[in-house]
Amino acid sequence: MSAAEYVRNPDLVILQRRLFAPTYMGPGKWVIYDTSTRRSHLAVRSEDDVRTKDIPRVLKYLIDDWPHSNNLPRCIVDQLLHAGLVVECDTRATSPKRPENFLSKFQRIVHDYPFVDYSSPEAYQFDRALMAEYADESEMPSIWTKRTGKSITLPDVSWSDLEAGTQGRDFDLNGLASVLRFSFGQIGSFRVPGGERVRKANPSGGAKHPTEGWLEMGHSWCGIQPGTYFYDPENHALVQTETQTPASAGAGLTLSVRSRLERAMWRYRDPRSSRAVLFDAGHVIENLFILLRFLGTDAYLHPGRLLCGFGADDFREPELGRIDIPIDNSPLGLSPVYHGSAANTTEQDIGEPFVLNPFAYFTLKNGGLTGNIAYPKHRRVDLSPVEFSILTHCIPSSRGAPSRSRDRYTTTKDIVEAIPCSSEADIERLESNGLLLRQTHASVLWPQVRRWAEKGWYLPLLAWTEASTPAGHAVPTEREASNGRSISGLTDIAKPLRKRITSRSFTDQQITSSRLRSIIQHSLVADSSVSTATLFIAPFKISGLPAETLHYWDNVNNQFVTTENRATVDDIVRVTIGQGWVRNCAAMIWLMSTIDTGCPRHYVSPHVLLGRIAQRVALLSTTHELGVFQTPATLDADLAALLGCEPSPDTLSYSVAIGATSRKAAV
Ligand SMILES: Cc1cc2nc3c(=O)[nH]c(=O)nc-3n(C[C@H](O)[C@H](O)[C@H](O)COP(=O)(O)O)c2cc1C
C-alpha cells in the first residue's frame, strides 16, 4: 500500500505539551494525542528541524496536505502506521460519525477509563502511597474555603426546624439558613488513617465535598443588600463578594451551585474524575430541592454555566447548577443574564506581544490542519503550515509569558522576522479568530488554565469550556420546578439528612421487593427536559426477585422488568473496578443517562440528574434503615455487556449498591 491508501487518524488532536503534560521537562512543544486509544506522542524537533527553524517533522508529515504532497518513503509511512498516527482507510476513519467538537472526543477519552483494579490489596497500598506523595508535594486543600468580605451571620438553625409541622411558613432568612446549613454544612465527622473527615448530608468522592453555594440577590431581601454572596458553611454566614451582581434586579434569589475543584483535583488527577464533581453537585442540588420543597417554596433549576465569566472565580469554582427561588412576588424562575466581565479581546496596541490561546487545540481535517477554540469565541479555522509555525512560535514560556530570549519575542514584527514566509496578514487572521491572544489577555488566562493542567485536568477544561455558557448570554432554557415534585417517602427529612452515611459492609439480611420498589419509585425525580434516566437492577437478596437476574425499571407502570441477562456477584465487583464493598449488597442499581455531545450546553444536566437520583436513593434507604454505597468508577464496556446494551462513550452510569447494614462504615 502507498501513503495515498492511508488516512491520517481522524481521532488525533494536537495539544500544547505544557498544558497536557506540565510535569514533563524535556523538549517538545506539541503532543499528538489519540482520543480513542489515549495514546500520546511527543512531537520533538530533530537537529535539522531546529536548524531550518521548522516544526517537528512528524507534524509536518501529518499537516502538509496529506497524502498529496507526501512522497514519503515507505519506512516513514510504516513508522506513522505503527504509531497509529495514520490508519488504513477502511478502519477507524470510517467509524460512525460523531459531532466534531471536543466534548465528543472527551467522552471517548474518558469512556472505559483504565481505572486501578481494586480487587488486589496492593491497589489500596498504592493509593495510600500516592496520597502521601501528593501530601509531600502540596498541602491537601481544606474543605472549608476562607472567604474574605463583609460577613453576615445567618440565624442559628436546628434539626427540629425540619420536623413535620414546621414546613409551609413564608420563606424567610430562617428558611434560607436551614436550606444552606443542611445542604452545605457539616453533619458529623469520621476518622480515616491519618486524620478526620467531615461528613455532610451528601456523599462525596474521597469526602472532598467540593460543592459550594453562592447566593445572588437582585434586590434587598430580609435586610440583606443586593449582591453576590458566598455561603461560608464553616461559619454559617454569607460573605459578600466583589463578583458582579446580576443585571436583572427583582428576580428573587438565585443559588449558584459551584464546585471548588481544587479539593477534588488534589486527590483525583485524571480526566475521568471530573465526572464525580458533577455527580457531587447533583447530590447537593437534590438536598437543596428537598429542603426548599419541605419549606413550601417554589424553586427552578437551570443548568450551570460552568466557566461562564471566565474570571478567576469561575475557573476555581465553575457553576454546575442554578436554582431560582422566587420571593416577594418576584418574577418566577427567571435566571439572571450576566453582562460584561468577559475579557476584552480588542486590544489595540500593535507593539504588544502575542501568545497562543491556551484553549487552542488542533485537528486534522480535509487534508490540512484545523485550529479549534471555544473561548473567547467558538472557532474552527483551517490553518496553513506557516500559520501553525506562527502559533508554535507564540507558545509561552512556562510562566505563560513570552520568554526573555531573543528568538521568542512575539510582536508582529518579531514573528514576521522569525517565521519564514509569514506575513502581518497571517498574524491578523490568527488574532481575529482568537487563536492568538494579546499578552495582557493571555497572562490573565494562563495561570488559571495552568491550575487545571497541573492536576491533569486540561482535557476536562477543554470540554467544559465548550460546554460553558459565556457571560452576556442567557442561561439555557431548561427549567425544572420543585413544586410538582413529591417528597413523599421522605416525610421526616431530618433523619435521613442527619443519618446518611456511605456503607461499605452489608449484612445477609433480605429486603422485600416492595421496599426496593418504593425506594426506586420515590427516587426518580422528574426527568429534566433534556435528560432522562434509565435504571437497571441486579438483585441478590431481594425477596421475590431471584438472585443473579437482571431487571430494568419500568417508570410508567412502576415495576421491575426482567431481562434475559444475568449478573453474578463477581460480575458486579468486576465492573465496579474490583471494589469489594459491593460484594455483599442486597441489590446493585445502575443509574444510566446519555450525554448529547452535539449539544454541549446540556452537558451538565444528565450528570446532575443522576446525582440527584442517587441522593434520593441514599436518603430513602436511610429512612428504611438500609445502607448505600455509590461510585461512578465503572468499567463501561463490561457494564454494557453485562446489561446487554450497546457500549457508547456518551452513556453515563452511576452505580449504587444498597443493602441491610450493621451501620459500621468502613472508610
Ligand atoms: C461521586 C462519588 C464517588 C464515590 N466514589 C467512591 C469510590 O469509588 N469508592 C469508595 O469507597 N467510595 C466512594 N464514594 C463514597 C465517598 O468516599 C464517601 O461519600 C465519603 O468518604 C464520605 O463519607 P460519607 O458518605 O459516609 O459521608 C463516592 C461518593 C461519591 C458521591
The ligand as a Gaussian input file, in Angstrom:
#p B3LYP/6-31G(d) Opt

LIG

0 1
 C      -19.383000      10.757000      43.192000
 C      -18.929000       9.840000      44.293000
 C      -17.978000       8.877000      44.042000
 C      -17.575000       8.000000      45.041000
 N      -16.706000       7.007000      44.731000
 C      -16.323000       6.135000      45.680000
 C      -15.474000       5.054000      45.364000
 O      -15.118000       4.847000      44.202000
 N      -15.080000       4.241000      46.366000
 C      -15.466000       4.420000      47.654000
 O      -15.064000       3.647000      48.516000
 N      -16.314000       5.427000      47.985000
 C      -16.754000       6.276000      47.032000
 N      -17.634000       7.282000      47.342000
 C      -18.095000       7.448000      48.724000
 C      -17.266000       8.510000      49.435000
 O      -15.979000       8.036000      49.677000
 C      -17.950000       8.918000      50.722000
 O      -19.133000       9.580000      50.403000
 C      -17.069000       9.838000      51.536000
 O      -15.974000       9.146000      52.081000
 C      -17.839000      10.493000      52.667000
 O      -18.390000       9.529000      53.511000
 P      -19.943000       9.510000      53.844000
 O      -20.673000       9.319000      52.564000
 O      -20.118000       8.359000      54.784000
 O      -20.280000      10.819000      54.458000
 C      -18.087000       8.141000      46.350000
 C      -19.044000       9.130000      46.604000
 C      -19.477000       9.954000      45.582000
 C      -20.540000      10.975000      45.837000

